[in-house]
Amino acid sequence: MKQYLSLVKDILDNGIKSGDRTGTGTISVFGRSISHNYSDGFPLLTTKKMFTRGIIGELLWFLKGTADASFLIENNIHIWDEWMLDTPNGKTLPHTYGIKWRNFGGVDQIQKVINDLKVNPKSRRHIVSAWDPVNVDNAALPWCHILFQFNVTLDKDRGFVAEDGKSGDLNIAVYQRSCDVFLGGPYNIASYSFLLYMICELTGYRPGSMYYTFGDSHIYLNHIDQCKEQISRTPFSLPTLVVANKGSIDDFDFGDFQITNYQCHPKISGKVSV
């Protein structure tokens, strides 16, 4: 996660100050990327304590493909509270990520990717998109991380026979058009990594590498002191993750994720700009 901390320092040193949709104000840079090899550990930030249960819970909710926010409420996950709408059927979040992932124009993109990774691993079409221009103004919050793509490096193509019984490495590339680097960035990196590990268990691959590209990377003006505190801290070694083997992407629950050796600095709080 040193690359993430380098991005934070880059913004603090070189970011351009501007107004923004929320009225808070930001400093930002454009067109940055980081990468991570999962053999180095699971990319859960160690320079501040992460709300791991919230990351997993939000991901599980995305994978339900629903606008119904009751799962978040019942599990005490308040990430989306500011954007929930009150309806006669309860609180909802229209056109959020999970709906696009699981039913974009009738296509379950997640299940299609899982199926295709099994039967056609070298395809260049293992893509899930969340950006829906027709409904961008109707979404609870327009999508920030808008596209991800999987790639498989087969062991047989590199003359390698694995002792773990796996057939290759599963890699992921993510594009995020807009990133709140202090609050959202570490959260999103961990979330897509959890998803990658889940899909590895379903497809017979091992986690390979992540390639994460950002459009607008910004620090809100009321997070500058927190970011300076964070980059002053020395990172710990990354933890490890073991995910239970399941029969379907819909079978996972909180108890299926085992994180070990997670050592981190204390929490650093910051207000969400709405």
C-alpha positions as CSV (number, residue, x, y, z in Angstrom):
1,M,0.0,0.0,0.0
2,K,3.0,2.3,-0.3
3,Q,1.8,3.3,-3.7
4,Y,-1.5,4.5,-2.2
5,L,0.4,6.6,0.3
6,S,2.5,8.0,-2.6
7,L,-0.7,9.0,-4.3
8,V,-1.8,10.8,-1.1
9,K,1.5,12.7,-1.0
10,D,1.3,13.5,-4.7
11,I,-2.1,15.2,-4.2
12,L,-0.9,17.1,-1.2
13,D,2.2,18.3,-3.1
14,N,0.8,18.8,-6.6
15,G,-3.0,18.9,-6.3
16,I,-4.9,21.8,-7.8
17,K,-7.5,23.5,-5.6
18,S,-11.0,23.7,-6.9
19,G,-14.6,23.8,-5.9
20,D,-16.8,20.6,-6.1
21,R,-20.3,19.3,-6.2
22,T,-20.5,19.1,-2.4
23,G,-19.3,22.6,-1.7
24,T,-16.4,21.4,0.5
25,G,-13.6,22.0,-1.9
26,T,-10.8,19.7,-3.0
27,I,-7.2,19.5,-4.2
28,S,-6.9,17.0,-7.0
29,V,-4.8,15.4,-9.6
30,F,-5.9,13.5,-12.7
31,G,-4.9,10.3,-14.4
32,R,-3.0,8.2,-11.7
33,S,-2.7,4.5,-11.2
34,I,-1.4,2.0,-8.7
35,S,-0.8,-1.7,-8.8
36,H,-0.6,-4.6,-6.3
37,N,0.6,-8.2,-6.4
38,Y,-1.5,-10.3,-4.1
39,S,1.5,-12.5,-3.2
40,D,2.6,-9.5,-1.1
41,G,-0.5,-9.8,1.0
42,F,-4.1,-8.5,1.1
43,P,-4.2,-4.7,0.4
44,L,-6.0,-3.6,3.6
45,L,-4.6,-0.2,4.6
46,T,-2.4,-0.3,7.8
47,T,-1.8,3.4,8.4
48,K,-5.3,3.7,9.8
49,K,-7.8,1.1,11.1
50,M,-10.2,0.1,8.3
51,F,-13.9,-0.7,8.8
52,T,-13.5,-4.2,7.4
53,R,-16.9,-5.5,8.3
54,G,-18.5,-2.5,6.5
55,I,-16.4,-3.1,3.3
56,I,-17.5,-6.8,3.2
57,G,-21.1,-6.0,4.1
58,E,-21.4,-3.3,1.3
59,L,-19.9,-5.8,-1.2
60,L,-22.4,-8.5,-0.1
61,W,-25.2,-6.0,-0.6
62,F,-23.9,-5.1,-4.0
63,L,-24.0,-8.7,-5.0
64,K,-27.6,-9.0,-4.0
65,G,-28.4,-6.7,-6.9
66,T,-31.1,-4.8,-5.1
67,A,-32.2,-1.2,-4.3
68,D,-33.6,-2.3,-1.0
69,A,-31.3,-0.9,1.8
70,S,-32.6,-3.2,4.6
71,F,-29.5,-5.4,4.5
72,L,-27.3,-2.4,5.2
73,I,-29.6,-1.1,8.0
74,E,-29.9,-4.6,9.7
75,N,-26.1,-5.0,9.7
76,N,-25.4,-1.5,11.1
77,I,-23.6,-0.3,8.0
78,H,-24.2,3.4,7.5
79,I,-22.0,4.1,4.4
80,W,-25.0,4.9,2.3
81,D,-27.3,6.6,4.9
82,E,-27.0,10.1,3.3
83,W,-28.3,8.9,0.0
84,M,-31.2,6.6,1.1
85,L,-34.6,7.4,-0.1
86,D,-37.8,6.9,2.0
87,T,-40.5,5.0,0.1
88,P,-43.7,3.2,1.2
89,N,-41.6,-0.1,1.0
90,G,-38.8,1.2,3.1
91,K,-35.5,2.8,2.4
92,T,-34.1,2.3,-1.1
93,L,-31.0,3.2,-3.1
94,P,-32.0,3.3,-6.8
95,H,-29.6,2.5,-9.6
96,T,-26.6,1.6,-7.4
97,Y,-23.7,-0.6,-8.2
98,G,-25.3,-3.9,-7.4
99,I,-28.3,-3.3,-9.7
100,K,-26.0,-2.6,-12.6
101,W,-23.7,-5.6,-11.8
102,R,-26.5,-8.1,-11.5
103,N,-29.2,-6.8,-13.9
104,F,-27.9,-4.3,-16.5
105,G,-30.5,-4.4,-19.2
106,G,-31.4,-7.9,-18.3
107,V,-27.7,-9.1,-18.1
108,D,-26.3,-10.5,-14.8
109,Q,-22.7,-9.3,-15.5
110,I,-21.2,-10.9,-12.4
111,Q,-22.5,-14.4,-13.2
112,K,-21.6,-14.0,-16.9
113,V,-18.0,-13.2,-16.0
114,I,-17.8,-16.1,-13.6
115,N,-19.1,-18.5,-16.3
116,D,-16.9,-17.1,-19.0
117,L,-13.8,-17.3,-16.8
118,K,-14.3,-21.0,-16.4
119,V,-14.9,-21.8,-20.1
120,N,-13.0,-19.1,-22.0
121,P,-10.3,-17.8,-19.7
122,K,-8.3,-16.0,-22.3
123,S,-11.2,-13.8,-23.5
124,R,-10.7,-10.0,-23.4
125,R,-14.3,-9.5,-22.6
126,H,-14.4,-10.3,-18.9
127,I,-15.8,-6.9,-18.1
128,V,-18.4,-5.5,-15.7
129,S,-19.6,-2.0,-16.2
130,A,-21.6,0.2,-13.8
131,W,-21.9,3.4,-15.9
132,D,-25.4,3.8,-17.1
133,P,-25.8,7.2,-19.0
134,V,-29.5,6.7,-19.3
135,N,-30.0,6.8,-15.5
136,V,-27.1,8.9,-14.3
137,D,-29.4,11.6,-13.0
138,N,-31.7,9.1,-11.4
139,A,-29.1,7.2,-9.4
140,A,-28.8,7.6,-5.6
141,L,-25.2,8.6,-6.3
142,P,-23.7,8.4,-9.7
143,W,-21.1,5.6,-9.9
144,C,-17.5,6.4,-9.0
145,H,-15.8,3.1,-9.8
146,I,-17.4,2.4,-13.1
147,L,-15.7,-0.5,-14.8
148,F,-13.6,-3.6,-13.9
149,Q,-12.0,-6.2,-16.1
150,F,-10.6,-9.6,-15.3
151,N,-7.6,-11.3,-17.0
152,V,-6.3,-14.8,-16.5
153,T,-2.6,-15.9,-16.7
154,L,-2.8,-19.6,-17.2
155,D,-0.1,-21.8,-15.6
156,K,0.1,-24.0,-18.6
157,D,0.9,-21.0,-20.9
158,R,4.0,-20.3,-18.8
159,G,5.1,-23.9,-18.5
160,F,4.2,-23.9,-14.8
161,V,2.5,-26.7,-12.8
162,A,1.1,-25.5,-9.5
163,E,1.2,-27.6,-6.4
164,D,-1.9,-25.8,-5.1
165,G,-4.2,-27.4,-7.7
166,K,-5.1,-24.0,-9.2
167,S,-4.9,-23.5,-13.0
168,G,-3.7,-19.9,-13.1
169,D,-3.7,-16.3,-11.7
170,L,-6.7,-14.1,-11.8
171,N,-5.9,-10.4,-12.3
172,I,-8.2,-7.4,-12.1
173,A,-8.1,-3.9,-13.6
174,V,-10.4,-1.2,-12.2
175,Y,-11.2,2.2,-13.5
176,Q,-12.6,4.8,-11.1
177,R,-13.6,8.1,-12.6
178,S,-13.7,10.0,-9.2
179,C,-12.0,9.0,-6.0
180,D,-12.2,10.5,-2.5
181,V,-8.7,9.4,-1.7
182,F,-8.8,9.6,2.1
183,L,-12.2,7.9,2.7
184,G,-13.0,6.1,-0.4
185,G,-9.8,5.0,-2.0
186,P,-8.6,2.4,0.5
187,Y,-12.1,1.2,0.9
188,N,-12.6,0.6,-2.8
189,I,-9.2,-1.1,-3.3
190,A,-10.1,-3.6,-0.5
191,S,-13.6,-4.2,-1.8
192,Y,-12.5,-5.2,-5.3
193,S,-9.8,-7.3,-3.7
194,F,-12.4,-9.2,-1.6
195,L,-14.5,-9.7,-4.8
196,L,-11.4,-11.0,-6.7
197,Y,-10.8,-13.6,-3.9
198,M,-14.4,-14.7,-4.0
199,I,-14.3,-15.2,-7.7
200,C,-11.1,-17.1,-7.4
201,E,-12.8,-19.6,-5.1
202,L,-15.6,-20.0,-7.7
203,T,-13.3,-20.4,-10.8
204,G,-10.3,-22.3,-9.6
205,Y,-7.7,-19.5,-10.0
206,R,-5.4,-17.8,-7.4
207,P,-5.3,-14.1,-6.8
208,G,-2.7,-12.5,-9.2
209,S,-2.5,-8.7,-9.4
210,M,-4.6,-5.6,-9.2
211,Y,-4.2,-2.6,-11.6
212,Y,-6.2,0.4,-10.4
213,T,-6.6,3.5,-12.5
214,F,-8.1,6.8,-11.2
215,G,-9.5,9.7,-13.2
216,D,-9.9,12.5,-10.7
217,S,-8.1,11.7,-7.5
218,H,-9.0,14.3,-4.8
219,I,-8.6,15.1,-1.2
220,Y,-11.3,17.2,0.4
221,L,-10.1,20.3,2.1
222,N,-11.4,19.1,5.5
223,H,-9.3,15.9,5.1
224,I,-5.9,17.5,4.5
225,D,-4.7,17.3,8.1
226,Q,-5.8,13.6,8.3
227,C,-3.9,12.8,5.2
228,K,-0.8,14.4,6.5
229,E,-1.1,12.4,9.7
230,Q,-1.6,9.2,7.7
231,I,1.5,9.6,5.5
232,S,3.6,10.4,8.6
233,R,2.9,6.8,9.8
234,T,5.0,3.8,9.0
235,P,3.0,1.0,7.3
236,F,2.9,-2.4,8.8
237,S,3.2,-5.6,6.8
238,L,0.0,-6.5,5.0
239,P,-2.4,-9.1,6.4
240,T,-3.5,-12.3,4.7
241,L,-7.0,-13.3,3.6
242,V,-8.6,-16.7,3.2
243,V,-12.1,-17.0,1.7
244,A,-14.3,-20.0,2.1
245,N,-15.0,-22.1,-1.0
246,K,-18.7,-21.7,-2.0
247,G,-20.9,-23.0,-4.8
248,S,-22.2,-19.7,-5.9
249,I,-21.5,-16.0,-5.7
250,D,-24.8,-15.6,-3.8
251,D,-23.7,-18.1,-1.0
252,F,-21.1,-15.9,0.7
253,D,-21.7,-14.3,4.1
254,F,-19.7,-12.4,6.7
255,G,-18.2,-15.5,8.3
256,D,-16.6,-16.6,5.0
257,F,-13.7,-14.1,5.1
258,Q,-10.8,-14.8,7.5
259,I,-8.3,-12.0,7.8
260,T,-5.2,-12.8,9.8
261,N,-2.2,-10.7,11.0
262,Y,-3.9,-7.4,10.5
263,Q,-1.8,-4.9,12.4
264,C,-2.7,-1.2,11.9
265,H,-2.4,2.3,13.3
266,P,-5.4,3.9,15.1
267,K,-8.5,5.1,13.2
268,I,-8.4,8.5,11.6
269,S,-11.9,10.1,11.3
270,G,-13.1,12.3,8.5
271,K,-16.5,13.7,7.5
272,V,-18.2,12.4,4.4
273,S,-19.0,15.2,1.9
274,V,-22.4,14.8,0.4
